[in-house]
Amino acid sequence: MRNIWEFFSTERIVFGNGAVKQLDSILKRLNAKNVLLVTDPGIVNAGIADQIIALLKDAEYNVVVYDKVVPEPPVSSAIECYEFAKSQMETDAIIGLGGGSSIDMAKIAALLIKYGGHPLDYYGGENQIPGPIAPLIAIPTTAGTGSEVTSVAVLTDTENNIKAGISDNYLRPAVALLDPELTLGLPSYVTACSGIDALSHAVEAYTAKKSQYIQAEGNILFQGSLPISDALALHAIKLIASNLTLAVQQGSNVEARGNMLAGSLLAGMAFSNAGTAAAHALAYPIGGLVKSPHGEVTGLLLPYVMKFNGAIETEKMVNIADAFGVDAEGLNAKEKAYAAGDAVLRLLEEIGLPTHLSQIGIKEEDIPSIAEKALDIARLVRNNPRVPTQKGFEELLQSAF
């Protein structure tokens, strides 16, 4: 039995409409002059990158821009970004601007700029990074991954057809800078995928096995359910349940956008300590087989995983049902717990996302292999409140097929 838990977070969080105007004062505190901005073509085309570059140049920073980040970035692109940065200048600080992929790429760049090597040198276990990475400011333009406060960076290992997660508390950005106004131009599909990903983080952190019952030795990154993470995750679930459909349907609604950004932030703080579980474990091998965004895959799996776990985490599933406003009249606790999964299924339908694996290109014959690969992801599987087995995972996937 584990008797001690810890809670880690990004050192500084700056949140609010117009918060990007604080960038100069943030960089001054980091004693930075030469700045690498890591972003993607979509952010450039939307004019958001120019807005940040103008702020930096007005304050007389030397700025180099890497704007070739792609969704679900392969390992090779992280190496390219690092080599580009090395060839340009001595970097004092890195800014990750965009969705989870851009911020994750910025994390890897900050890691390699400080310690060198190959990204996969740091993959394959927890706590592989020797010390703090180069100063990193994360500016999210989506409300989804929570990457601005998390200890994880995900790349695609194209050789093995699987997502490779590098996990270490040293990967947390020095500053998370969140401005809801930067998310106003986000397309409805991206809003839906990123928002349901945030919900998956919150639900899996909240319903994770209690920290004292996690079967692992030594210091672990994902510690299971904690009192602080429970409070953050449940509030995140309430914010997302109340605002995701509105944010998808009314993209210019800055209040809904702000609530979603706050929900994503809180979910990121929760899951980066408590961890995620079966939905994410299953999503990694599925992500290697299909082109669907990570959030779409985890969101699709979430209601089926909730039903899989409903009999074990009844009380917390009931609280989730309450957060969704489920009408519980005539339902006992167990029935209400299962109704939480149904509420998430309805949310997926409302925001126009797939609810079955067959819709995203998974074939029935893929199911045994997906289950087998997911079971190997120990840091996630051990977090699940119901102990997964090959047979159990196959049945879960079949129900989602």
C-alpha positions in Angstrom: 0.0 0.0 0.0 1.3 3.5 -0.9 1.1 5.9 2.0 2.5 9.1 0.4 1.3 11.2 -2.6 2.6 14.4 -4.2 1.1 17.0 -6.4 3.1 18.8 -9.1 2.0 21.7 -11.3 3.4 24.3 -13.7 5.1 27.0 -11.7 3.0 29.9 -13.1 -0.4 30.1 -14.7 -1.6 33.4 -16.4 -5.2 33.3 -17.5 -7.7 35.8 -19.1 -8.8 37.7 -22.1 -5.8 39.6 -23.4 -3.4 37.6 -21.3 -0.9 37.3 -24.2 0.0 41.0 -23.5 1.8 39.7 -20.4 4.4 37.9 -22.6 7.1 40.6 -22.3 7.0 40.6 -18.5 7.0 36.8 -18.4 10.1 36.6 -20.7 11.9 39.3 -18.6 11.4 37.2 -15.5 13.1 34.3 -17.4 16.0 36.6 -18.4 15.4 35.6 -22.1 16.4 37.5 -25.2 16.6 34.8 -27.9 13.3 33.1 -28.4 12.3 30.0 -30.4 8.6 30.0 -31.4 7.2 26.6 -32.2 3.9 26.5 -34.0 2.0 25.1 -37.0 0.8 26.3 -40.4 -2.8 26.6 -39.2 -1.8 29.1 -36.5 0.3 31.0 -39.0 -2.6 31.1 -41.5 -5.0 32.3 -38.8 -2.8 35.2 -38.0 -2.2 34.2 -34.4 1.5 33.6 -34.9 1.9 37.1 -36.4 0.2 38.5 -33.3 2.7 36.8 -31.0 5.7 37.7 -33.2 4.6 41.3 -33.3 4.5 41.4 -29.5 8.0 39.9 -29.3 9.5 42.2 -31.9 8.0 45.3 -30.4 9.7 44.3 -27.2 13.0 43.8 -29.1 13.4 40.0 -28.7 15.3 38.0 -31.2 12.7 35.6 -32.6 13.2 32.4 -34.7 10.0 30.6 -35.9 9.6 26.9 -36.5 6.1 26.6 -38.0 6.1 23.1 -39.5 4.4 21.2 -36.6 1.9 18.6 -37.9 -1.0 16.9 -36.0 0.2 13.8 -34.1 3.8 14.7 -35.0 6.2 11.9 -35.8 9.5 11.4 -34.0 11.4 12.6 -37.2 9.7 16.0 -37.0 10.9 16.5 -33.4 14.4 15.9 -34.6 14.0 18.3 -37.5 12.7 21.0 -35.1 15.7 20.5 -32.8 18.2 20.6 -35.6 16.5 23.8 -37.0 16.8 25.5 -33.6 20.4 24.5 -33.2 21.3 26.0 -36.6 19.7 29.4 -35.9 20.9 30.8 -32.5 21.6 30.1 -28.9 18.0 29.8 -27.5 17.1 31.3 -24.1 13.4 30.4 -24.1 11.0 28.4 -26.2 7.3 29.3 -26.8 4.9 26.6 -27.8 1.9 28.2 -29.6 -1.0 26.1 -30.7 -2.7 22.9 -29.8 -1.3 19.9 -28.0 1.0 18.9 -30.9 2.7 22.3 -31.0 3.1 22.5 -27.3 4.4 18.9 -27.1 6.9 19.6 -29.9 8.0 22.7 -28.0 8.5 20.5 -24.9 10.7 18.1 -26.9 12.7 21.0 -28.3 13.2 22.4 -24.8 14.4 19.0 -23.7 16.8 18.4 -26.6 18.1 22.0 -26.5 19.1 21.4 -22.9 20.3 17.8 -23.0 20.7 16.7 -26.6 20.2 13.2 -27.8 17.2 11.6 -29.6 13.6 11.9 -28.4 13.2 8.2 -28.0 16.2 8.2 -25.6 13.7 9.5 -23.1 10.9 7.1 -23.9 10.2 3.8 -22.3 9.7 4.7 -18.7 9.0 7.4 -16.2 11.4 10.0 -14.9 14.0 9.6 -17.7 14.9 13.3 -17.9 17.9 14.3 -15.8 16.8 17.8 -14.8 14.8 20.9 -15.7 14.3 21.5 -19.5 15.1 24.9 -21.1 12.6 27.7 -20.1 9.3 27.0 -21.9 6.1 29.1 -22.2 3.1 27.3 -23.4 0.3 29.3 -25.1 -2.6 27.0 -26.0 -5.0 27.9 -28.8 -7.2 24.8 -28.2 -9.1 23.7 -25.1 -8.2 20.1 -25.0 -4.9 18.5 -24.2 -4.0 20.6 -21.1 -0.4 20.2 -22.4 0.4 23.7 -21.0 0.5 22.2 -17.5 1.2 18.5 -18.1 4.3 16.3 -17.7 3.8 14.4 -21.0 4.7 14.9 -24.6 3.4 12.6 -27.2 5.0 11.7 -30.6 4.1 9.1 -33.2 6.6 6.3 -33.5 5.9 5.5 -37.2 8.2 2.4 -37.2 6.1 0.7 -34.5 2.8 2.2 -35.4 2.2 3.5 -31.8 2.1 6.8 -30.0 5.2 7.3 -27.9 4.6 9.3 -24.7 7.6 10.9 -22.9 6.6 11.4 -19.3 8.5 13.4 -16.6 7.6 16.2 -14.2 10.6 18.1 -15.6 8.6 18.4 -18.9 6.1 20.8 -17.4 6.4 24.3 -19.0 7.7 27.1 -16.7 4.6 29.2 -17.6 1.2 28.4 -18.9 -0.3 31.5 -20.7 -4.0 31.1 -21.5 -5.9 33.6 -23.4 -9.5 32.6 -24.4 -9.5 35.1 -27.2 -6.9 33.0 -29.1 -9.4 30.2 -29.3 -12.2 32.1 -30.9 -11.3 31.1 -34.5 -11.0 27.4 -33.8 -13.1 25.3 -36.2 -16.0 23.4 -34.7 -14.5 20.0 -35.5 -11.2 20.8 -33.7 -13.2 22.4 -30.9 -15.2 19.1 -30.5 -12.1 16.8 -30.7 -10.1 18.9 -28.3 -12.9 19.4 -25.9 -13.8 15.7 -25.6 -10.2 15.0 -25.0 -10.2 17.3 -22.0 -13.3 15.5 -20.8 -11.5 12.2 -21.1 -8.6 13.5 -19.1 -11.0 14.8 -16.3 -13.1 11.6 -16.1 -10.2 9.2 -16.2 -8.3 11.2 -13.5 -11.3 11.4 -11.3 -12.2 7.7 -11.6 -8.6 6.4 -11.4 -7.8 3.8 -8.8 -7.0 5.5 -5.4 -3.4 6.3 -5.0 -2.8 4.1 -2.0 -3.9 1.0 -4.1 -1.7 1.6 -7.2 0.6 -1.4 -7.5 4.0 0.1 -8.3 7.2 0.7 -6.5 9.2 3.9 -6.0 8.3 7.4 -7.4 5.7 7.2 -10.2 4.4 10.0 -12.4 0.8 8.9 -12.5 -0.1 8.3 -8.9 -3.8 7.4 -9.1 -6.7 9.4 -7.6 -5.7 12.1 -5.2 -7.8 14.6 -3.1 -6.5 17.6 -5.1 -6.8 16.0 -8.5 -10.4 14.8 -7.6 -11.5 18.4 -6.9 -9.9 19.7 -10.0 -11.2 16.9 -12.2 -14.8 17.1 -11.0 -14.9 20.9 -11.6 -13.4 20.4 -15.0 -16.2 17.8 -15.8 -18.8 20.4 -14.8 -17.3 23.1 -16.9 -17.0 20.9 -20.0 -20.4 19.3 -19.7 -22.0 22.8 -19.5 -19.9 24.5 -22.2 -18.6 22.1 -24.9 -21.7 21.9 -27.1 -22.1 25.7 -26.8 -18.4 26.2 -27.8 -18.8 23.9 -30.8 -22.1 25.5 -32.0 -21.2 29.2 -31.1 -17.5 29.5 -31.8 -17.5 33.2 -31.1 -19.0 32.8 -27.6 -16.0 34.0 -25.6 -17.5 33.0 -22.2 -18.0 29.4 -23.4 -14.5 29.4 -24.9 -13.1 30.7 -21.6 -14.9 28.0 -19.6 -13.6 25.3 -21.9 -10.1 26.6 -21.6 -10.4 26.6 -17.8 -11.9 23.1 -17.9 -9.0 21.9 -20.1 -6.5 23.5 -17.7 -8.0 21.9 -14.6 -8.2 18.5 -16.3 -4.6 18.8 -17.3 -3.5 19.6 -13.7 -5.6 16.6 -12.5 -4.6 13.9 -15.0 -0.9 14.9 -15.0 -0.8 13.9 -11.3 -3.5 11.2 -11.1 -3.0 9.8 -14.6 -5.4 8.5 -17.2 -6.5 4.9 -17.6 -8.1 2.5 -20.0 -9.5 4.9 -22.6 -6.0 6.4 -23.2 -4.3 3.0 -23.0 -6.6 1.7 -25.8 -6.3 5.0 -27.8 -2.5 4.7 -28.2 -2.5 1.5 -30.4 -5.7 2.7 -32.2 -3.9 6.0 -33.0 -1.2 4.0 -34.8 -3.8 2.4 -37.0 -6.0 5.3 -38.0 -5.6 9.0 -38.9 -8.2 10.2 -36.4 -7.1 12.9 -33.9 -6.1 11.6 -30.5 -9.0 13.4 -28.9 -11.6 11.9 -31.2 -10.3 8.4 -30.3 -10.2 8.9 -26.6 -13.6 10.5 -26.7 -15.1 7.7 -28.7 -13.8 5.1 -26.2 -14.7 7.1 -23.0 -18.4 6.2 -22.6 -17.6 2.5 -23.1 -14.8 2.6 -20.6 -17.1 4.4 -18.2 -19.6 1.5 -18.5 -16.7 -1.0 -18.1 -15.8 0.7 -14.9 -19.3 1.6 -13.7 -19.7 -1.3 -11.2 -16.4 -0.5 -9.5 -16.5 3.3 -9.3 -20.2 3.7 -8.7 -20.1 6.8 -6.4 -17.8 8.8 -8.7 -19.8 7.8 -11.8 -23.0 9.1 -10.0 -21.2 12.4 -9.4 -20.4 12.6 -13.1 -24.0 11.9 -13.9 -25.0 14.8 -11.6 -22.4 17.0 -13.4 -24.2 16.2 -16.7 -27.6 16.9 -15.2 -28.8 13.3 -15.6 -32.4 12.8 -14.5 -32.0 10.1 -11.9 -35.7 9.7 -11.0 -36.4 6.0 -10.5 -32.8 5.0 -10.9 -30.7 3.2 -8.3 -27.1 4.2 -7.7 -25.8 1.5 -10.1 -28.2 2.5 -12.9 -27.3 6.2 -12.4 -23.6 5.3 -12.6 -24.1 3.6 -16.0 -26.2 6.6 -17.1 -23.0 8.7 -16.9 -21.6 6.8 -19.9 -24.9 7.4 -21.8 -24.6 11.1 -21.1 -21.2 11.2 -22.7 -22.5 9.2 -25.7 -25.2 11.9 -26.1 -22.6 14.6 -25.9 -20.6 12.9 -28.7 -23.7 12.9 -30.9 -24.4 16.6 -30.1 -21.0 17.7 -31.1 -20.9 15.5 -34.2 -18.2 13.0 -33.3 -18.1 9.3 -34.1 -19.5 6.9 -31.5 -18.2 3.6 -32.9 -14.8 2.3 -33.9 -16.0 1.1 -37.2 -16.7 4.7 -38.1 -13.0 5.7 -37.9 -11.6 2.7 -39.8 -10.9 0.1 -37.2 -11.6 -3.5 -38.4 -13.0 -6.2 -36.1 -9.9 -8.3 -36.7 -7.8 -5.4 -35.2 -9.4 -5.8 -31.8 -7.2 -8.6 -30.2 -4.0 -6.7 -31.2 -5.3 -3.4 -29.8 -6.2 -5.1 -26.5 -2.8 -6.8 -26.3 -0.8 -3.6 -27.0 -2.9 -1.6 -24.6 -2.3 -4.0 -21.7 1.4 -3.4 -22.1 1.0 0.3 -21.2 1.5 -0.3 -17.5 1.4 3.3 -16.2 -2.2 3.6 -17.6 -3.5 0.1 -17.1 -2.6 0.0 -13.4 -4.7 3.2 -12.9 -7.9 1.7 -14.2 -10.3 1.0 -11.3 -11.4 -2.3 -12.9 -8.4 -4.6 -13.6 -8.2 -5.0 -17.4 -7.6 -8.4 -19.0 -7.2 -9.4 -22.7 -10.7 -10.8 -22.6 -12.2 -7.7 -20.8 -10.5 -5.3 -23.2 -11.7 -7.3 -26.2 -15.3 -7.2 -24.9 -15.0 -3.5 -24.3 -13.7 -2.9 -27.8 -16.4 -5.1 -29.3 -19.1 -3.0 -27.5 -17.5 0.1 -29.0 -17.2 -1.4 -32.5 
